[in-house]
Amino acid sequence: MIKELSISIRTEMLKYKRTYALALVTLAPLLIAGMITTIYFFKADKLVKPGTNGIAGMLDGSINSSSTMLFTFYLILLTILIHQVEHRAHSLKDLLSYPVSYFSTYTSKWIVSLILVGLSLVLYIAFSLMGIGILSIKHPDLIWFDAGVFMFFVKQVGLVSVASLMLMGIQFLIALRWSNAIVAFGVGVVGFMTAIILLQGWEYVHYHPYATGVLSYMSTIGRVKVATSQYLIFNIIGVICLYIGGYFMWCKRRIV
């Protein structure tokens, strides 16, 4: 079973060479890190007080905008692009006809999706570090590398990503089930909009899968009372349930 799964994973990864999904994985973190770097490159003297290190404000602005909106739409678009590769090629019928178990074909899709998200997060951290290096050369008196601040930023990125697993799982299954990309994108937009509205004061908003990412960020800076671990546990349990439910949905597919 392990050998079969590893073959399915390698096959699944080959599908995304020269695709929009892979382009999004590499370009999205570059765009976000590049945007905040560009702002501080030209406006650091107005954004940072003399004698203070602007790295904290720079990284906080980056993770704040990412967790609030950008990472949500990144996951929505990525899950759509991942499955559109097969939907457009009408290759799901061929996939189900292979002498490979449903478990391997289904699980490999989850694993490769998580690998792509993980790669994007690593690139985001790397590009942010490169941005700090550029800014420390341009504005050495206003921005310089601080290991403690940067490691806290890395921790925040990890927490936000884990706290967004349920969101990813929902979008993953919707994009897998329906070939029409508008359906998955529409559900994602509705989920995002309701999360933004409910964040204004609903007491149970911490159970909204499209809000837990930003709430986990807010928890790391003490802006909400709910412990960060609650968001992580909720998402881990939620994504496991989605994986199991999606597996039964996958097993019901038939070659037509």
C-alpha positions in Angstrom: 0.0 0.0 0.0 2.8 2.4 0.9 4.6 1.7 -2.5 1.3 2.3 -4.3 0.7 5.5 -2.4 4.2 6.8 -3.2 3.7 6.1 -6.9 0.4 7.9 -6.8 2.0 10.9 -5.1 4.7 11.1 -7.7 2.2 10.8 -10.5 0.0 13.5 -8.9 3.0 15.9 -8.6 3.9 15.5 -12.3 0.5 16.8 -13.3 1.3 20.3 -12.0 4.4 21.0 -14.0 3.8 24.1 -16.1 0.4 24.7 -14.6 -1.3 27.7 -13.1 -1.4 25.9 -9.8 2.4 25.8 -9.6 2.7 29.3 -10.8 0.4 30.5 -8.0 2.4 28.5 -5.5 5.6 30.3 -6.4 4.3 33.8 -7.4 1.8 34.4 -4.6 4.4 34.5 -1.8 6.7 36.6 -4.0 3.9 39.1 -4.6 3.0 39.4 -0.9 6.6 39.7 0.3 7.6 41.9 -2.6 4.7 44.2 -1.9 5.5 44.9 1.7 9.2 45.2 0.9 8.5 47.7 -1.8 6.3 49.8 0.6 9.1 49.9 3.2 11.8 50.4 0.5 10.3 53.8 -0.4 8.4 54.7 2.8 10.5 53.4 5.6 11.5 56.9 6.8 7.8 57.7 7.3 6.7 54.3 8.7 9.5 53.7 11.2 10.5 56.0 14.1 14.2 56.9 14.1 16.2 54.7 16.5 13.7 51.8 16.4 13.8 48.6 14.4 11.1 48.5 11.7 11.3 44.8 11.1 8.5 44.0 13.6 6.1 46.4 11.9 7.0 45.2 8.5 6.5 41.5 9.3 3.3 42.2 11.3 1.9 44.1 8.4 2.7 41.3 6.0 1.1 38.5 8.2 -1.8 40.7 9.1 -2.8 41.3 5.5 -2.1 37.7 4.6 -4.2 36.1 7.4 -7.1 38.5 6.9 -7.7 38.1 3.2 -4.8 37.0 1.0 -4.2 33.5 2.4 -7.9 32.8 2.3 -8.2 33.6 -1.4 -4.9 31.9 -2.1 -6.3 28.6 -0.7 -9.5 29.1 -2.6 -7.7 29.7 -5.9 -5.1 26.9 -5.3 -7.7 24.2 -4.7 -9.6 25.2 -7.8 -6.5 25.2 -10.0 -5.3 21.9 -8.6 -8.5 20.1 -9.6 -9.1 22.0 -12.8 -6.1 20.3 -14.3 -8.1 17.0 -14.3 -11.5 18.5 -14.8 -10.5 20.3 -18.0 -8.7 17.2 -19.3 -11.6 15.0 -18.3 -9.0 12.6 -16.9 -10.9 11.5 -13.7 -12.4 8.6 -15.7 -9.0 7.4 -16.7 -7.7 7.9 -13.1 -10.5 5.7 -11.7 -9.8 3.0 -14.3 -6.2 2.5 -13.2 -5.3 -0.6 -11.1 -4.7 1.6 -8.1 -6.8 1.7 -5.0 -9.3 4.5 -4.3 -7.4 5.2 -1.1 -4.1 5.8 -2.9 -5.5 8.1 -5.6 -7.6 10.1 -3.1 -4.9 10.4 -0.4 -2.3 11.4 -2.9 -4.4 14.4 -3.9 -4.5 15.6 -0.3 -0.8 15.0 0.3 0.3 16.8 -2.9 -2.1 19.7 -2.0 -0.5 20.0 1.4 3.0 19.8 -0.1 2.1 22.7 -2.5 0.8 24.8 0.4 3.8 24.0 2.5 6.2 24.9 -0.4 4.4 28.3 -0.8 4.7 29.0 2.9 8.4 28.2 2.8 8.9 30.5 -0.1 6.9 33.2 1.7 9.2 33.0 4.7 12.3 33.0 2.4 11.1 36.0 0.3 10.3 37.9 3.5 13.8 37.2 4.8 15.2 38.4 1.4 13.1 41.5 1.8 14.6 42.2 5.2 18.1 41.9 3.7 17.3 44.4 1.0 15.8 46.8 3.4 18.6 46.5 5.9 21.0 47.6 3.1 18.7 50.4 1.9 17.8 51.6 5.4 20.4 50.3 7.9 19.4 52.7 10.6 15.7 51.8 10.4 15.5 48.1 9.6 17.9 45.3 10.6 17.6 41.6 11.2 16.3 40.5 14.6 16.3 36.7 15.1 13.7 36.8 17.8 11.2 38.9 15.8 11.7 36.8 12.7 11.2 33.5 14.5 8.0 34.8 16.0 6.9 35.7 12.5 7.7 32.1 11.3 5.7 30.8 14.2 2.7 33.0 13.3 2.9 31.8 9.7 2.8 28.2 10.9 -0.1 28.8 13.3 -2.2 30.6 10.6 -1.6 27.8 8.1 -2.7 25.1 10.5 -5.7 27.2 11.6 -6.8 27.4 8.0 -6.7 23.6 7.3 -10.5 23.3 7.6 -11.0 26.1 5.1 -8.7 24.3 2.7 -10.4 21.0 3.2 -13.8 22.5 2.4 -12.6 24.2 -0.7 -10.6 21.1 -1.7 -13.7 18.8 -1.6 -15.9 21.3 -3.4 -13.4 21.9 -6.1 -13.0 18.1 -6.4 -16.7 17.4 -6.6 -17.8 20.1 -9.0 -15.9 20.8 -12.2 -17.4 24.3 -12.5 -14.8 26.6 -10.9 -17.5 29.2 -10.2 -19.1 26.9 -7.6 -16.0 26.6 -5.5 -15.0 30.2 -5.9 -18.6 31.3 -5.0 -18.6 29.2 -1.8 -15.2 30.6 -0.9 -16.3 34.2 -1.3 -19.5 33.6 0.7 -17.5 31.9 3.4 -15.0 34.8 3.5 -17.7 37.5 3.5 -19.7 35.8 6.3 -16.5 35.4 8.3 -15.7 39.1 8.0 -19.2 40.1 9.1 -19.3 37.7 12.0 -15.9 38.8 13.2 -17.6 42.1 14.2 -19.1 40.5 17.3 -20.6 37.0 17.0 -19.5 35.1 20.1 -19.1 31.8 18.3 -17.1 33.1 15.4 -14.1 31.0 16.5 -16.0 28.0 15.1 -16.3 29.6 11.6 -13.7 27.8 9.4 -13.1 30.8 7.3 -12.3 33.0 10.3 -10.0 30.8 12.4 -6.9 31.8 10.3 -7.2 35.5 11.1 -8.3 34.7 14.7 -5.2 32.6 15.3 -3.1 35.5 14.2 -5.0 37.9 16.5 -4.5 35.4 19.3 -0.7 35.5 18.9 -0.8 39.2 19.5 -3.3 39.1 22.4 -6.3 40.6 20.6 -8.7 37.7 21.3 -9.2 35.7 24.5 -9.5 32.3 22.9 -6.3 30.3 23.1 -4.5 29.6 19.9 -4.5 25.9 20.6 -8.3 25.8 20.4 -8.1 27.0 16.7 -5.5 24.4 15.9 -7.3 21.5 17.5 -10.6 22.5 15.9 -9.0 22.7 12.4 -7.1 19.4 12.8 -10.2 17.5 13.9 -12.2 19.3 11.2 -9.9 18.5 8.4 -9.7 14.8 9.5 -13.5 14.6 9.3 -13.5 16.2 5.9 -10.8 13.8 4.7 -12.9 10.8 5.8 -16.1 12.2 4.4 -14.5 13.1 1.1 -13.1 9.5 0.9 -16.5 8.0 1.0 -17.6 10.6 -1.7 -14.6 9.6 -3.8 -15.4 5.9 -3.4 -18.9 6.5 -4.8 -17.5 7.8 -8.1 -18.0 5.4 -11.0 -16.5 5.2 -14.4 -19.2 6.4 -16.9 
